[in-house]
Amino acid sequence: MEYIVLNGNDLTFDQFMKGVRNGYQVMLSDAAEVRVMKARETIQCALNSKRIIYGLTTGFGALSDVVISKEQTKQLQKNILMSHAAGVGNFLDEETTKATLLLKINDFAKGHAGIKPETLRTLVEMLNKGVYPLMPEKGSVGASGDLAPLAHMALVLVGQGQALFKGRIFSGKTAMEEAGIQLVDLDAGEGLALINGTQVMTAIGAITVCDAVNLLKAADIAAGMSLEVLLASNVELDKKIHDVRPHPGQIISADNLRRIIQNSEIVSSHKDCSRVQDAYSIRCSPQVHGASLNALHYARRVLEIEMNAATDNPLIFSDTDQIISGGNFHGQPVALALDFLAIGLSEIANISERRTERLVNPQLSGLPAFLIKDAGLNSGFMIAQYTAAALVSENKVLAHPASVDSIPTSANKEDHVSMGAIAARKCREVLKNAEQVISIELLCAAQAMDLFTNLKAGAGTMEAYRLIRKHISHMEQDRILSDDINTMYKLIHEGKILNAVESKIGPLN
């Protein structure tokens, strides 16, 4: 069994995805164990001194001025989980749930939450043994963190709520029993620690960022294939053009495209044609793709910080015996980053759909109408372009930033909220739509490439074409297109088309 060692400080995206998708289990570093123990000792000393401490000896939010007696402390922990478990909608998928648990463990490993070591070990055991709490995806406003979904997560630790275990849904108590995990008896402050934090929005966002890395490379592959079959020029990829406007993403995308279409006989075949310039959707692909790549890099930096951040309240600083109440649970950094990424991914789909329109439109491409013989009897890829247009239009709605909205909560004590979980869910949906749009472009470009039987395609595009044709045959006459689109989507989402191209030309950036 392979493990990721969590210490709260240096979790990478690669480690994160190994835990979320590749079946790696997690363990705590020795230093993390010590920090967690010391933080709990600080909590205990403060309780023994009978200090009034937010969330430990008081109510929550607008009820923070209500002092809770020592005898009521344990009931308070259960009450906060039950009262805050007010989520609605579909449950988060298994992958996101695993990611949320992993990130919650990593947050606690920093040693600033004040939970008992055995409570943290229980979370580790749940993740490793596959007890996945059912968390409704809606209900978080992203200001005291993701309170509602995290409360549903925490219920399972005390034997309430519901959880998925070995493919079946059980009550929280039964799931823990089936997995052989002891329930937790929560002490002062632990209920609040479990539900505070930005782990749900960060989990969704981090998975989306990782998938977006593959998508943007696939978008360069699609643009390269379209460039070839539309008989566009490679002059617009000249390194000198991009060096004098040195946005990092633009330079990367242009370099990717040059390598993808290198040694293309199709491009060379018309180098002396009379066309002066190509359409923007081809000519400006590096500029547009590159700007989205810059947005992705920004989101990635923000998410990597958040994955290793302490987002609890109050925060325990055992080295100075301080317990400080602050606002690290506020999701604004994540919300802004994911809103920005959603806009960037929307534009990837937007320009791809324009290239698809050029491929299927005989007046723009010089290719057979809708890339099919006997057009009229056959509609070919006509409606595939409709689908791309519909997805692009939907993305324009989803790209409206969630972070510019705020509705005060908790009797106006929490008077500005981030809506970060909404930003994360919207960004994830935009990504899925963009993957489908790129799938349609690749299907159309491959269909067009079938016409170039006497000319060799570029090194990268040829490998992409071969993989597509391995799984999806040339369309001689009309057939159900959704099957082809779904197959192409899997080739993109699972990284297979990227792997095929990179095996030939080396890693894309």
For each residue, the residues with C-beta under 8 A, 3 or more apart:
1: 25
2: 18 23 24 25
3: 24 25 26 27
4: 11 15 18 19 24 25 26 27
5: 26 27 28 29
6: 11 26 27 28 29 32 102 105 106 109
7: 10 28 29 31 32 109
8: 11 32 35 106 107 108 109 110 111 308 310
9: 110 308
10: 7 308
11: 4 6 8 15 16 106 307 308
12: 15 16 304
13: 16 17 206 209 210 300 303 304
14: 17 18
15: 4 11 12 18 19 24
16: 11 12 13 19 20 99 102 103 206 210 307
17: 13 14 20 21 22 207 210
18: 2 4 14 15 21 22 24
19: 4 15 16 22 24 25 26 98 99 102 127
20: 16 17 95 98 99 102 207
21: 17 18 95
22: 17 18 19
23: 2
24: 2 3 4 15 18 19
25: 1 2 3 4 19 127 128
26: 3 4 5 6 19 102 105 124 127 128
27: 3 4 5 6 124
28: 5 6 7 32 33 36 105 109 120 121 124
29: 5 6 7 32 33 109
30: 33 34
31: 7 34 35
32: 6 7 8 28 29 35 36 109 110 111
33: 28 29 30 36 37 117
34: 30 31 37 38 111
35: 8 31 32 38 39 109 110 111 318
36: 28 32 33 39 40 108 109 111 113 115 117 120
37: 33 34 40 41 117
38: 34 35 41 42 111 318
39: 35 36 42 43 111 112 113 114 115 316 318
40: 36 37 43 44 114 115 116 117
41: 37 38 44 45 318
42: 38 39 45 46 114 316 317 318 321 323
43: 39 40 46 47 56 114 188 189 316 323
44: 40 41 47 48
45: 41 42 48 49 321
46: 42 43 49 51 53 56 323
47: 43 44 50 51 53 56 57 70 188
48: 44 45
49: 45 46
50: 47
51: 46 47 57
52: 57 58 67
53: 46 47 56 57 58 189 314 323
54: 58 64 313 314 325
55: 58 60 64 189 192 313 314 325
56: 43 46 47 53 73 188 189 192 314 323
57: 47 51 52 53 67 68 70 73 188
58: 52 53 54 55 63 64 65 66 67 68
59: 63 64 65 66 68 76
60: 55 63 64 80 192
61: 64 144 409 410 411 413 414
62: 410 411 412 413
63: 58 59 60 66
64: 54 55 58 59 60 61 413
65: 58 59
66: 58 59 63
67: 52 57 58
68: 57 58 59 72 73 76
69: 72 73
70: 47 57 73
71:
72: 68 69 75 76
73: 56 57 68 69 70 76 77 187 188
74: 77 78 185 186 187
75: 72 78 79
76: 59 68 72 73 79 80 188 191
77: 73 74 80 81 186 187 188 190 191
78: 74 75 81 82 158 186 191
79: 75 76 82 83 191
80: 60 76 77 83 84 151 191 192 195
81: 77 78 84 85 151 154 155 158 160 191 194 195
82: 78 79 85 151 155 160
83: 79 80 86 151
84: 80 81 147 148 150 151 195
85: 81 82 148 151 152 155 161
86: 83 139 148 151
87: 135 136 137 138 139 140 148 149 151 152
88: 136 138 139
89: 136 137 138 139
90: 136 137
91: 97 134 135 136 137
92: 96 97 100 135 136 137 149 200 204
93: 96 97
94: 97 98 132 164
95: 20 21 98 99 207
96: 92 93 99 100 200 203 204 207
97: 91 92 93 94 100 101 132 133 134 135 153 164
98: 19 20 94 95 101 102 127 132
99: 16 19 20 95 96 102 103 203 204 206 207
100: 92 96 97 103 104 135 149 150 153 199 200 203
101: 97 98 104 105 123 126 127 132 133 153
102: 6 16 19 20 26 98 99 105 106 127 203
103: 16 99 100 106 107 199 202 203 206 307
104: 100 101 107 108 123 150 153 194 197 199
105: 6 26 28 101 102 108 109 120 123 124 127
106: 6 8 11 102 103 109 110 307 308
107: 8 103 104 110 113 197 199 309 310 311 312
108: 8 36 104 105 111 113 115 120 123 193
109: 6 7 8 28 29 32 35 36 105 106 120
110: 8 9 32 35 106 107 113 308 309 310
111: 8 32 34 35 36 38 39 108 316 318
112: 39 310 312 315 316 317
113: 36 39 107 108 110 193 310 312 315 316
114: 39 40 42 43 189 190 193 312 314 316 323
115: 36 39 40 108 119 120 189 190 193 194
116: 40 119 120 187 190
117: 33 36 37 40 120 121
118: 121 122 184
119: 115 116 122 123 157 184 186 190 194
120: 28 36 105 108 109 115 116 117 123 124
121: 28 117 118 124 125
122: 118 119 125 126 157 181 182 184
123: 101 104 105 108 119 120 126 127 157
124: 26 27 28 105 120 121 127 128
125: 121 122 128 129 131 179 181
126: 101 122 123 129 131 132 133 156 157 176 179 181
127: 19 25 26 98 101 102 105 123 124 130 131
128: 25 26 124 125
129: 125 126 179 180 181
130: 127 165 166 179
131: 125 126 127 156 163 164 165 175 176 179 181
132: 94 97 98 101 126 163 164 165
133: 97 101 126 152 153 154 155 156 161 162 163 164 172
134: 91 97 152 161 162 163 164 169
135: 87 91 92 97 100 149 150 152 153 200
136: 87 88 89 90 91 92 139 148 149 152
137: 87 89 90 91 92 149 421 425
138: 87 88 89 148
139: 86 87 88 89 136 147 148 149
140: 87 145 146 147 148 149 200 201 420 421 422
141: 407 409 414 417 418 419 421
142: 145 146 198 201 330 331 334 335 417 418 419 420 421 422 423
143: 329 330 331 409 414 416 417 418
144: 61 147 195 196 313 329 410 414
145: 140 142 150 195 196 197 198 199 311 329 331
146: 140 142 149 150 197 198 199 200 201 331 420 421
147: 84 139 140 144 150 151 195 196
148: 84 85 86 87 136 138 139 140 151 152
149: 87 92 100 135 136 137 139 140 146 152 153 200 421
150: 84 100 104 135 145 146 147 153 154 194 195 196 197 199 200
151: 80 81 82 83 84 85 86 87 147 148 154 155 194 195
152: 85 87 133 134 135 136 148 149 155 161
153: 97 100 101 104 133 135 149 150 156 161 194
154: 81 133 150 151 157 158 191 194 195
155: 81 82 85 133 151 152 158 160 161 172
156: 126 131 133 153 159 160 161 162 163 172 175 176
157: 119 122 123 126 154 172 176 183 184 186 194
158: 78 81 154 155 172 183 184 185 186
159: 156 171 172 173 176 183
160: 81 82 155 156 171 172 173
161: 85 133 134 152 153 155 156 171 172
162: 133 134 156 169 170 171 172 175
163: 131 132 133 134 156 169 170 171 172 175 176
164: 94 97 131 132 133 134 167 168 169 170 175
165: 130 131 132 168 170 175 178 179
166: 130 178
167: 164
168: 164 165
169: 134 162 163 164
170: 162 163 164 165 174 175 178
171: 159 160 161 162 163 174 175
172: 133 155 156 157 158 159 160 161 162 163 175 176
173: 159 160 176 177 183
174: 170 171 177 178
175: 131 156 162 163 164 165 170 171 172 178 179
176: 126 131 156 157 159 163 172 173 179 181 182 183
177: 173 174 180 181
178: 165 166 170 174 175
179: 125 126 129 130 131 165 175 176
180: 129 177
181: 122 125 126 129 131 176 177
182: 122 176
183: 157 158 159 173 176
184: 118 119 122 157 158 190
185: 74 158
186: 74 77 78 119 157 158 190 191 194
187: 73 74 77 116 190
188: 43 47 56 57 73 76 77
189: 43 53 55 56 114 115 192 193 314
190: 77 114 115 116 119 184 186 187 193 194
191: 76 77 78 79 80 81 154 186 194 195
192: 55 56 60 80 189 195 196 312 313
193: 108 113 114 115 189 190 196 312
194: 81 104 115 119 150 151 153 154 157 186 190 191
195: 80 81 84 144 145 147 150 151 154 191 192
196: 144 145 147 150 192 193 311 312 313 329
197: 104 107 145 146 150 311 312 329
198: 142 145 146 201 202 306 309 311 329 331 334 420
199: 100 103 104 107 145 146 150 202 203 311
200: 92 96 100 135 140 146 149 150 203 204 421 424
201: 140 142 146 198 204 205 331 334 335 338 420 421 423 424
202: 103 198 199 205 206 303 306 307 334 424
203: 96 99 100 102 103 199 200 206 207
204: 92 96 99 200 201 207 208 421 424 425 427 428
205: 201 202 208 209 299 303 306 334 337 338 341 423 424 427
206: 13 16 99 103 202 203 209 210 303 307
207: 17 20 95 96 99 203 204 210 211 428
208: 204 205 211 212 338 341 424 427 428 431
209: 13 205 206 212 213 296 299 300 303 341
210: 13 16 17 206 207 213 214
211: 207 208 214 215 431 435 493
212: 208 209 215 216 296 299 341 345 431
213: 209 210 216 217 296 300
214: 210 211 217 218 492 493 495 498
215: 211 212 218 219 345 348 431 434 435 438 492
216: 212 213 219 220 253 289 292 293 296 348
217: 213 214 220 221 256 498 508
218: 214 215 221 222 435 438 442 492 497 498
219: 215 216 222 223 289 348 352 434 438
220: 216 217 223 224 253 256 257 260 285 289 508
221: 217 218 224 225 260 442 460 461 464 497 498 501 508
222: 218 219 225 226 352 355 438 441 442 445
223: 219 220 226 227 257 282 285 289 352 355
224: 220 221 227 228 256 257 260 261 458 460 461
225: 221 222 228 229 260 442 445 446 449 457 461 464 465
226: 222 223 229 230 232 282 355 356 358 359 441 444 445
227: 223 224 230 232 234 257 261 267 278 282 285
228: 224 225 231 232 261 264 266 267 445 449 452 457 458 461
229: 225 226 266 359 365 367 445 448 449 451 452
230: 226 227 278 282 355 358 359 365 448
231: 228 266 270 273 275 366
232: 226 227 228 236 267 278 282 283
233: 236 267 271 275 278
234: 227 237 238 258 261 264 267
235: 238
236: 232 233 241 278 282 283 284 286
237: 234 241 242 254 257 258 261 286
238: 234 235 241 242
239: 242 243 254 255 258
240: 243 244
241: 236 237 238 244 245 254
242: 237 238 239 245 246 250 251 254 286
243: 239 240 246 251
244: 240 241
245: 241 242 250 287
246: 242 243 250 251
247: 250 251 287 290 291 294
248: 251 252 290 293 294 297
249: 252 253 289 290 291 292 293 294 296 297
250: 242 245 246 247 253 254 286 287 289 290 291
251: 242 243 246 247 248 254 255 286 290
252: 248 249 255 256 290 293 509
253: 216 220 249 250 256 257 285 286 287 289 290 293
254: 237 239 241 242 250 251 257 258 286 290
255: 239 251 252 258 259 509
256: 217 220 224 252 253 259 260 508 509
257: 220 223 224 227 237 253 254 260 261 285 286
258: 234 237 239 254 255 261 262
259: 255 256 262 459 460 505 506 508
260: 220 221 224 225 256 257 458 459 460 461 501 505 508
261: 224 227 228 234 237 257 258 264 267 457 458 459 460 461
262: 258 259 458 459 460 505
263: 456 458 459
264: 228 234 261 267 268 456 457 458 459 461
265: 268 269 455 456 457
266: 228 229 231 269 270 452 455 456 457 458
267: 227 228 232 233 234 261 264 270 271 458
268: 264 265 271
269: 265 266 455
270: 231 266 267 273
271: 233 267 268
272:
273: 231 270
274:
275: 231 233 278
276:
277: 283
278: 227 230 232 233 236 275 282 283
279: 282 283 354 358 364
280: 283 284 354
281: 284 285 351 354 355 358
282: 223 226 227 230 232 236 278 279 285 355 358
283: 232 236 277 278 279 280
284: 236 280 281 287 288 351
285: 220 223 227 253 257 281 282 288 289 351
286: 236 237 242 250 251 253 254 257 289 290
287: 245 247 250 253 284 290 291
288: 284 285 291 292 347 348 351
289: 216 219 220 223 249 250 253 285 286 292 293 348 351
290: 247 248 249 250 251 252 253 254 286 287 293 294
291: 247 249 250 287 288 294 295 344 347
292: 216 249 288 289 295 296 344 345 347 348
293: 216 248 249 252 253 289 290 296 297 344
294: 247 248 249 290 291 297 298 344
295: 291 292 298 299 340 341 343 344
296: 209 212 213 216 249 292 293 299 300 341 344
297: 248 249 293 294 300 301
298: 294 295 301 302 337 340 341
299: 205 209 212 295 296 302 303 337 338 340 341
300: 13 209 213 296 297 303 304
301: 297 298 304 305
302: 298 299 305 306 333 334 336 337
303: 13 202 205 206 209 299 300 306 307 334 337
304: 12 13 300 301 307 308
305: 301 302 308 309 333
306: 198 202 205 302 303 309 311 333 334
307: 11 16 103 106 202 206 303 304
308: 8 9 10 11 106 110 304 305
309: 107 110 198 305 306 328
310: 8 107 110 112 113 315 328
311: 107 145 196 197 198 199 306 328 329
312: 107 112 113 114 192 193 196 197 315 328 329
313: 54 55 144 192 196 325 326 327 328 329
314: 53 54 55 56 114 189 323 324 325 326
315: 112 113 310 312 323 324 325 326 328
316: 39 42 43 111 112 113 114 322 323
317: 42 112 320 321 322 323 324
318: 35 38 39 41 42 111 321
319:
320: 317
321: 42 45 317 318
322: 316 317
323: 42 43 46 53 56 114 314 315 316 317
324: 314 315 317
325: 54 55 313 314 315
326: 313 314 315
327: 313 330
328: 309 310 311 312 313 315
329: 143 144 145 196 197 198 311 312 313
330: 142 143 327 417 418
331: 142 143 145 146 198 201 334 335 418 419 420 421
332: 335 336 403 418 420
333: 302 305 306 336 337
334: 142 198 201 202 205 302 303 306 331 337 338 418 420 423 424
335: 142 201 331 332 338 339 402 403 418 419 420 423 424
336: 302 332 333 339 340 401 403 423
337: 205 298 299 302 303 333 334 340 341
338: 201 205 208 299 334 335 341 342 420 423 424 426 427
339: 335 336 342 343 399 401 402 403 423 426 427
340: 295 298 299 336 337 343 344
341: 205 208 209 212 295 296 298 299 337 338 344 345 427
342: 338 339 345 346 395 398 399 401 423 426 427 430
343: 295 339 340 346 347 399 401
344: 291 292 293 294 295 296 340 341 347 348
345: 212 215 292 341 342 348 349 395 427 430 431 434
346: 342 343 349 350 392 395 396 398 399 430 434
347: 288 291 292 343 344 350 351
348: 215 216 219 288 289 292 344 345 351 352 434 437 438
349: 345 346 352 353 388 391 392 395 430 433 434 437 438
350: 346 347 353 354 392 395
351: 281 284 285 288 289 347 348 354 355
352: 219 222 223 348 349 355 356 388 434 437 438 440 441
353: 349 350 356 357 385 388 389 391 392 437 440 441
354: 279 280 281 350 351 357 358
355: 222 223 226 230 281 282 351 352 358 359 441
356: 226 352 353 359 360 381 384 385 388 437 440 441 444
357: 353 354 360 361 364 385
358: 226 230 279 281 282 354 355 361 364 365
359: 226 229 230 355 356 365 367 371 381 441 444 445 448
360: 356 357 365 369 370 371 380 381 382 384 385 444
361: 357 358 364 365 369
362: 365 366 367 368 369 370
363:
364: 279 357 358 361
365: 229 230 358 359 360 361 362 448
366: 231 362
367: 229 359 362 371 448 451
368: 362 371 372 373 375 380 451
369: 360 361 362 372 375 380
370: 360 362 375 378 379 380 381 382
371: 359 360 367 368 380 381 444 447 448 475
372: 368 369 375 378 379 380 381 447 475 477 478
373: 368 378 476 477
374: 377 378 477
375: 368 369 370 372 378 379 380
376:
377: 374 477
378: 370 372 373 374 375 477 478
379: 370 372 375 382 383 478
380: 360 368 369 370 371 372 375 447 475 478
381: 356 359 360 370 371 372 384 385 440 443 444 447 475 481
382: 360 370 379 385 386
383: 379 386 387 481
384: 356 360 381 387 388 440 443 444 481 485
385: 353 356 357 360 381 382 388 389 440 444
386: 382 383 389 390
387: 383 384 390 391 436 440 485
388: 349 352 353 356 384 385 391 392 436 437 440 441
389: 353 385 386 392 393
390: 386 387 393 394
391: 349 353 387 388 394 395 433 434 436 437
392: 346 349 350 353 388 389 395 396 433 437
393: 389 390 396 397
394: 390 391 397 398 433
395: 342 345 346 349 350 391 392 398 399 430 433 434
396: 346 392 393 399
397: 393 394 400
398: 342 346 394 395 426 429 430 433
399: 339 342 343 346 395 396 426 430
400: 397
401: 336 339 342 343 404 423
402: 335 339 405 419 420 422 423 426
403: 332 335 336 339 418 419 420 423
404: 401
405: 402 419
406: 416 417 418 419
407: 141 417
408: 412 414 415 416 417
409: 61 141 143 412 413 414 417
410: 61 62 144 413 414
411: 61 62
412: 62 408 409 415
413: 61 62 64 409 410
414: 61 141 143 144 408 409 410 417
415: 408 412
416: 143 406 408
417: 141 142 143 330 406 407 408 409 414
418: 141 142 143 330 331 332 334 335 403 406 423
419: 141 142 331 335 402 403 405 406 422 423
420: 140 142 146 198 201 331 332 334 335 338 402 403 423 424
421: 137 140 141 142 146 149 200 201 204 331 424 425
422: 140 142 402 419 425 426
423: 142 201 205 334 335 336 338 339 342 401 402 403 418 419 420 426 427
424: 200 201 202 204 205 208 334 335 338 420 421 427 428
425: 137 204 421 422 428 429
426: 338 339 342 398 399 402 422 423 429 430
427: 204 205 208 338 339 341 342 345 423 424 430 431
428: 204 207 208 424 425 431 432
429: 398 425 426 432 433
430: 342 345 346 349 395 398 399 426 427 433 434
431: 208 211 212 215 345 427 428 434 435
432: 428 429 435 436
433: 349 391 392 394 395 398 429 430 436 437
434: 215 219 345 346 348 349 352 391 395 430 431 437 438
435: 211 215 218 431 432 438 439 489 492 493
436: 387 388 391 432 433 439 440 485 489
437: 348 349 352 353 356 388 391 392 433 434 440 441
438: 215 218 219 222 348 349 352 434 435 441 442 492
439: 435 436 442 443 485 488 489 491 492
440: 352 353 356 381 384 385 387 388 436 437 443 444 485 488
441: 222 226 352 353 355 356 359 388 437 438 444 445
442: 218 221 222 225 438 439 445 446 464 468 488 492 497
443: 381 384 439 440 446 447 468 472 481 484 485 488
444: 226 356 359 360 371 381 384 385 440 441 447 448
445: 222 225 226 228 229 359 441 442 448 449
446: 225 442 443 449 450 464 465 468 469 472
447: 371 372 380 381 443 444 450 474 475
448: 229 230 359 365 367 371 444 445 451 452
449: 225 228 229 445 446 452 457 461 465
450: 446 447 453 474
451: 229 367 368 448
452: 228 229 266 448 449 455 457
453: 450
454:
455: 265 266 269 452
456: 263 264 265 266 462
457: 225 228 261 264 265 266 449 452 461 462 465
458: 224 228 260 261 262 263 264 266 267 461 462
459: 259 260 261 262 263 264 462 463 504 505
460: 221 224 259 260 261 262 463 464 501 504 505
461: 221 224 225 228 260 261 264 449 457 458 464 465
462: 456 457 458 459 465 466 504
463: 459 460 466 467 500 501 503 504 505
464: 221 225 442 446 460 461 467 468 497 500 501
465: 225 446 449 457 461 462 468 469
466: 462 463 469 470 500
467: 463 464 470 471 491 496 497 500
468: 442 443 446 464 465 471 472 488 491 497
469: 446 465 466 472 473 474
470: 466 467
471: 467 468 487 488 491
472: 443 446 468 469 484 487 488
473: 469
474: 447 450 469
475: 371 372 380 381 447 478 479 484
476: 373
477: 372 373 374 377 378
478: 372 378 379 380 475
479: 475 483 484
480: 483 484
481: 381 383 384 443 484 485
482: 485 486
483: 479 480 486 487
484: 443 472 475 479 480 481 487 488
485: 384 387 436 439 440 443 481 482 488 489
486: 482 483 489 490
487: 471 472 483 484 490 491
488: 439 440 442 443 468 471 472 484 485 491 492
489: 435 436 439 485 486 492 493
490: 486 487 493 494 496
491: 439 467 468 471 487 488 494 496 497
492: 214 215 218 435 438 439 442 488 489 495 496 497 498
493: 211 214 435 489 490
494: 490 491
495: 214 492 498 499
496: 467 490 491 492 499 500
497: 218 221 442 464 467 468 491 492 500 501
498: 214 217 218 221 492 495 501 502 508
499: 495 496 502 503
500: 463 464 466 467 496 497 503 504
501: 221 260 460 463 464 497 498 504 505 508
502: 498 499 505 506 507 508
503: 463 499 500
504: 459 460 462 463 500 501
505: 259 260 262 459 460 463 501 502 508
506: 259 502
507: 502
508: 217 220 221 256 259 260 498 501 502 505
509: 252 255 256
